[in-house]
């Protein structure tokens, strides 16, 4: 992990901000893009603090060591944590994350002092212990929510639900009514709140209950995508009483990963293949940095794609029946693996003319930007959803874990840019005929044309939101940046506050 201090003499005229990211690509990517924007568009120097373990994630390390990072962006890993020593073996994903964070942040106070008291600290959704540390040091602290505005609204309402509802939320007789927002069906709740007896629920409630401690909340969304929810968060009487701090919609934050120097040989092969395909004819099948299919579902996916007779680019990962998020911390470890080992016998022969398979990982944003891509079969993680919409690509919603079911329902029902396959009664997986149906519908059907028009409208709004003259996202971040720039320079000389006072 890089940790060489910048040349202070060259940078002393630039205000300094620290950004704290949790482990996992879904959290690192948007916070890193946020940091780049602070440097490139707003004239800051940024120290990007990241939670690390003794067994690092290869894809995350590659991202943080990329040669193209701005000069004024310094990546600094906090002391690595031995996960085996702090996390019980049977812990679920969020508990694993939160225990690693808790151990890692023991060094944060000393680190911020060594950094000479940055003018502000922006912390990941699951790093809210850092708000206490910032408060001790007199450093203004902000939360960065890596979820949608709708999920933020639910999160701010969860402490009220926790007080008022007895029993499990998933057992409620009807949809959960979140103030000012479309209701959420119990089946579409994020996994972490489906079992209130589990440690995951307590961790999630702990962190979202602390949002009001922050001076403001940043969101990777924009007015053209979630205008109604953003207005509710700012104006609804419930959220004004929370109190929910100032909401800053600053998206889309998208990692543009298509630079020729950063492409691997498999990426180059992908783009050469895509160049030979007709415009908007290919469905990208990718389940994010951590998603995995069961063995049975992988077989059905393969034959469904074959039956559809549509072109596809499939990022294939080793299936597992253990957990849908099994690859969350391992992405990149098996990218040299042979993906054909995990496909049904005869599948590649039957699809040789229309399909391409790649192992584990690919330059997703660059692929979504390619003119031959017409649809995205996605796990509906918020980063992937934002990437797809910023590129104007409609989706086949295939949620797996975390808040992805909530996102999928929103993309289908509220925004109108996705179609969601159904599972036959009595089955645990989506059948091949249903996969055939939805792939055809999005790539070549009338429904797909309608969703594509809607996705393009949202893409255009995303471009406008970042316009330096009139864009809502640019203006929202600029207001905060101007406030940081006017803070006393004493903050950078260790004079913000007496930690003992």
Number of C-alpha atoms within 10 A of each C-alpha: 15 11 13 9 11 14 9 9 7 9 13 11 11 16 23 27 26 23 24 28 27 23 23 21 23 20 19 23 20 24 26 27 18 23 25 22 18 21 21 14 11 17 16 23 26 26 25 24 24 26 24 26 19 11 12 15 19 15 19 21 15 13 18 21 13 11 11 11 15 14 13 22 21 21 21 20 20 21 17 17 20 15 18 11 9 13 16 12 10 8 14 16 17 18 21 17 22 20 17 24 24 18 16 22 19 15 12 18 18 12 15 20 14 11 17 17 27 30 24 24 23 30 26 23 23 25 22 25 17 24 22 15 19 23 15 15 22 20 22 20 24 27 29 27 22 24 21 27 26 22 20 21 20 21 20 24 19 18 15 12 16 15 8 9 10 10 12 14 21 18 11 13 9 12 16 19 14 19 18 18 16 15 13 20 18 19 14 20 22 17 18 22 23 18 15 16 11 14 15 23 17 15 19 19 19 15 16 20 18 15 25 17 18 23 17 19 23 24 23 24 26 29 21 17 23 16 14 14 22 23 14 19 25 16 12 14 13 17 18 14 8 15 13 21 19 16 18 23 25 23 27 25 24 20 18 13 16 16 10 9 10 15 14 12 8 16 20 14 14 18 16 11 14 22 13 9 16 13 13 17 19 25 28 24 22 25 27 24 23 22 22 28 23 16 15 15 18 23 19 21 23 19 20 21 27 22 18 20 16 18 27 26 21 23 19 26 29 21 21 17 12 10 16 19 20 18 21 18 21 18 22 20 14 16 18 12 15 15 18 16 11 15 20 13 11 8 16 17 9 14 19 12 10 16 21 19 19 22 20 27 23 22 20 20 18 17 20 23 18 16 16 21 24 27 28 29 24 25 27 30 29 19 23 22 22 23 22 25 26 26 23 25 28 32 35 29 26 24 23 21 21 18 21 24 24 24 26 27 21 19 22 17 14 13 15 18 29 31 24 19 16 13 12 11 7 6 8 10 17 19 20 20 15 19 24 22 16 26 29 20 17 27 26 17 13 12 16 24 16 14 23 25 16 20 25 18 16 23 23 16 19 27 16 19 25 20 13 13 10 11 18 23 25 22 19 19 19 17 11 12 18 11 10 19 18 10 15 12 17 14 21 21 13 18 15 20 15 10 13 6 6
